[in-house]
């Protein structure tokens, strides 16, 4: 199996809010949010898990970016949301390779659908999310980043 199942803890997150323009430019909602959280240097104690998650909000028809806040981190004036955490099936691909992402996403959804123990658990603020897992210094050297996709699941009742 090329997938793993993980558990994300609950956390509070600063939120970009919904961007229906998908604008990552420096003047766009997502671009400004990227600048905000990219300037934060988490302590060693808080720098062990993915902190930012990007997802498409199906209800609001736009992209949303969250940054998990640790004690004492500034929210940058952004809305703060509560994330309940949960189980996620994940896979990794080279960022920008949408063909591979689509192939793996389809395969992951088929795997979930055929499972006798897990099922899809998408709902408002609990959508499929992505996170760049490659450290910045490695991206600079190798010329690309890896994206990890998190698909929300739950154990069947």
VMD Tcl script that draws the C-alpha trace (Angstrom):
set ca {
  {0.00 0.00 0.00}
  {1.38 3.43 -0.90}
  {-0.79 5.16 1.68}
  {-0.42 5.69 5.39}
  {-3.06 6.45 8.00}
  {-2.22 9.09 10.57}
  {-3.95 11.02 13.32}
  {-3.80 14.82 13.45}
  {-4.40 16.41 16.84}
  {-6.96 19.13 17.43}
  {-5.54 22.66 17.30}
  {-6.39 26.31 16.85}
  {-5.33 27.80 13.55}
  {-5.01 31.21 11.99}
  {-7.09 31.15 8.80}
  {-6.68 33.00 5.52}
  {-10.42 32.90 5.09}
  {-11.94 31.77 1.81}
  {-10.33 33.00 -1.41}
  {-12.61 32.39 -4.39}
  {-9.98 33.98 -6.68}
  {-7.27 31.41 -5.80}
  {-4.82 34.35 -5.63}
  {-1.34 33.41 -4.43}
  {0.15 36.74 -5.58}
  {1.70 39.02 -2.97}
  {-1.49 41.15 -3.02}
  {-3.91 38.21 -2.91}
  {-5.54 36.70 0.17}
  {-3.49 33.49 -0.06}
  {-0.26 35.32 -0.90}
  {-0.63 37.64 2.10}
  {-1.39 34.66 4.34}
  {1.69 32.84 3.03}
  {3.81 35.89 3.92}
  {2.27 36.01 7.41}
  {2.97 32.41 8.41}
  {6.25 32.11 6.51}
  {7.67 34.84 8.75}
  {6.95 32.79 11.91}
  {9.84 30.78 13.34}
  {8.33 28.06 15.55}
  {10.41 26.98 18.51}
  {12.19 23.64 18.20}
  {9.49 22.20 20.46}
  {6.75 23.28 18.05}
  {8.50 22.62 14.75}
  {7.86 18.87 14.43}
  {4.49 18.63 12.69}
  {2.98 20.17 9.60}
  {1.70 23.60 10.65}
  {0.11 24.88 7.44}
  {-2.68 23.18 5.53}
  {-4.24 24.33 2.26}
  {-7.64 23.05 1.16}
  {-10.58 23.71 -1.11}
  {-13.74 24.63 0.83}
  {-16.53 22.98 -1.17}
  {-19.27 24.88 0.65}
  {-17.70 28.31 0.05}
  {-16.13 27.43 -3.35}
  {-12.68 28.77 -2.54}
  {-9.25 27.98 -1.19}
  {-8.48 28.28 2.53}
  {-5.08 28.17 4.20}
  {-4.66 27.38 7.89}
  {-1.62 27.75 10.11}
  {-1.67 25.72 13.35}
  {-0.92 28.01 16.25}
  {1.16 27.01 19.24}
  {1.05 28.78 22.57}
  {2.29 32.35 22.21}
  {2.17 32.48 18.40}
  {0.62 35.58 16.86}
  {-2.47 35.13 14.67}
  {-1.45 38.09 12.50}
  {-4.93 39.58 12.79}
  {-6.35 36.56 10.99}
  {-9.50 34.75 12.05}
  {-8.74 31.91 14.48}
  {-10.56 28.62 13.92}
  {-10.78 25.40 15.90}
  {-9.74 22.23 14.10}
  {-11.03 19.04 15.70}
  {-8.31 16.79 14.29}
  {-8.93 13.22 13.24}
  {-7.75 10.38 11.06}
  {-6.27 11.00 7.61}
  {-5.10 8.78 4.80}
  {-2.04 10.40 3.22}
  {0.13 10.14 0.13}
  {3.08 12.09 -1.27}
  {3.84 13.37 -4.77}
  {6.05 15.98 -6.42}
  {4.35 19.37 -6.04}
  {3.02 20.57 -9.37}
  {2.65 17.08 -10.88}
  {-1.13 17.18 -11.12}
  {-1.27 14.04 -13.24}
  {0.39 12.02 -10.47}
  {-1.70 13.75 -7.81}
  {-4.91 12.88 -9.67}
  {-3.77 9.28 -10.14}
  {-2.92 8.87 -6.46}
  {-6.06 10.68 -5.31}
  {-8.27 8.37 -7.39}
  {-6.37 5.34 -6.10}
  {-6.72 6.57 -2.49}
  {-10.46 7.14 -2.83}
  {-10.84 3.66 -4.36}
  {-8.85 2.20 -1.46}
  {-11.10 3.98 1.06}
  {-14.27 2.91 -0.77}
  {-13.17 -0.74 -0.81}
  {-12.08 -0.74 2.83}
  {-14.07 -2.63 5.43}
  {-12.75 -0.52 8.33}
  {-12.50 3.13 7.16}
  {-14.70 5.54 5.23}
  {-14.39 9.06 3.83}
  {-15.10 11.81 6.40}
  {-15.30 15.03 4.38}
  {-17.46 17.82 5.79}
  {-17.23 21.56 6.42}
  {-13.72 22.49 7.68}
  {-12.73 18.82 7.43}
  {-11.72 18.53 3.78}
  {-8.81 17.00 1.91}
  {-5.76 19.16 2.62}
  {-2.22 19.54 1.31}
  {1.08 20.47 2.90}
  {4.59 20.93 1.44}
  {6.77 18.52 3.45}
  {10.16 19.38 1.94}
  {12.36 21.74 3.96}
  {13.08 25.05 2.16}
  {16.82 24.40 1.98}
  {16.21 21.04 0.27}
  {13.77 22.60 -2.22}
  {16.48 25.11 -3.19}
  {19.04 22.34 -3.76}
  {16.87 19.79 -5.57}
  {14.64 22.26 -7.41}
  {11.28 20.84 -6.36}
  {9.07 20.19 -3.34}
  {7.04 17.21 -2.24}
  {3.40 17.69 -1.34}
  {1.62 15.48 1.18}
  {-2.13 15.13 0.72}
  {-4.35 14.41 3.74}
  {-7.74 12.79 3.02}
  {-10.09 12.80 6.05}
  {-11.34 9.37 7.08}
  {-13.02 7.74 10.06}
  {-13.44 4.24 11.33}
  {-16.69 2.64 10.22}
  {-19.31 2.30 12.92}
}
mol new
graphics top color blue
foreach p $ca { graphics top sphere $p radius 0.5 }
foreach p [lrange $ca 0 end-1] q [lrange $ca 1 end] { graphics top cylinder $p $q radius 0.2 }
display resetview
